[in-house]
Amino acid sequence: MAEAARAAGRDPASVALTAVSKTQPPEAIDDALAAGLRVFGENRVQEAQGRWAGRRPALPDLEMRLIGPLQSNKAEDAVALFDVIETLDRQKLVGALASAAAKLGRSPRLLVQVNTGEEDQKAGVAPRDADAMIAMARAQGLTVEGLMAIPPADEAPILHFALLARIAERNGLSTLSMGMSADYEAAIRLGATHVRIGSALFGERNPGFAPSRD
Ligand SMILES: *Cc1c(COP(=O)(O)O)cnc(C)c1O
């Protein structure tokens, strides 16, 4: 990853690795922690709670990032556990997160997920709705720090990464979570500040696993 940053003419310190630990066994997480990794991405609130709640107290510098879809009725659990929620993807969630933050006195930083390919099966706001969504969340006192996207699997990702970077720039947002195992080099060239890496780090996941709402 540092290599990809240097190849893109960027400071390696400007790109953070989010280790996507979903579905990994405890030993794999122990190994990642022993290797010094401290930024972890999880897809499901409950799975993350089970895996991380016990480890958290001993890891003051841990950063937990939610990268999977969030249901409104899990907003409180998510606000309690995560430092960053990358999947603010619809208006209804703004209210749910704002009340959870007020109730718990804890306000995770947020990324708005943009459905850059406007795919029906994918979460995220349409690119044309992103500015309004960011403004709405800010108006409710939430901290919107950046944007996240998962480009369509069957297209070259660079146009999607470039679109995300443009939306971030016009909204004054500094964080761009884009790029996964297969396309992180392109994402880094186009300005990613966070790449979300699962299989390239941990090996293949259980093939039976399909991301879903929980
Ligand atoms: C699983 C997942 C990743 C990691 O994908 P890999 O291809 O294994 O690197 C990144 N982002 C999201 C949102 C994911 O669900």
Ligand as a Chemical Component Dictionary entry (heavy atoms), coordinates in Angstrom:
data_LIG
# 
_chem_comp.id                   LIG 
_chem_comp.type                 NON-POLYMER 
_chem_comp.pdbx_formal_charge   0 
_chem_comp.three_letter_code    LIG 
# 
loop_
_chem_comp_atom.comp_id 
_chem_comp_atom.atom_id 
_chem_comp_atom.alt_atom_id 
_chem_comp_atom.type_symbol 
_chem_comp_atom.charge 
_chem_comp_atom.model_Cartn_x 
_chem_comp_atom.model_Cartn_y 
_chem_comp_atom.model_Cartn_z 
_chem_comp_atom.pdbx_ordinal 
LIG C1 C1 C 0 -15.879 -6.813 2.268  1  
LIG C2 C2 C 0 -15.743 -5.370 1.983  2  
LIG C3 C3 C 0 -14.498 -4.818 1.638  3  
LIG C4 C4 C 0 -13.231 -5.651 1.469  4  
LIG O1 O1 O 0 -13.284 -6.301 0.263  5  
LIG P1 P1 P 0 -12.004 -7.104 -0.314 6  
LIG O2 O2 O 0 -12.290 -7.206 -1.735 7  
LIG O3 O3 O 0 -11.992 -8.403 0.405  8  
LIG O4 O4 O 0 -10.809 -6.291 -0.029 9  
LIG C5 C5 C 0 -14.429 -3.449 1.455  10 
LIG N1 N1 N 0 -15.512 -2.657 1.569  11 
LIG C6 C6 C 0 -16.729 -3.154 1.878  12 
LIG C7 C7 C 0 -17.874 -2.225 2.003  13 
LIG C8 C8 C 0 -16.889 -4.524 2.079  14 
LIG O5 O5 O 0 -18.097 -5.006 2.370  15 
# 
loop_
_chem_comp_bond.comp_id 
_chem_comp_bond.atom_id_1 
_chem_comp_bond.atom_id_2 
_chem_comp_bond.value_order 
_chem_comp_bond.pdbx_ordinal 
LIG C1 C2 SING 1  
LIG C2 C3 SING 2  
LIG C2 C8 DOUB 3  
LIG C3 C4 SING 4  
LIG C3 C5 DOUB 5  
LIG C4 O1 SING 6  
LIG O1 P1 SING 7  
LIG P1 O2 DOUB 8  
LIG P1 O3 SING 9  
LIG P1 O4 SING 10 
LIG C5 N1 SING 11 
LIG N1 C6 DOUB 12 
LIG C6 C7 SING 13 
LIG C6 C8 SING 14 
LIG C8 O5 SING 15 
# 
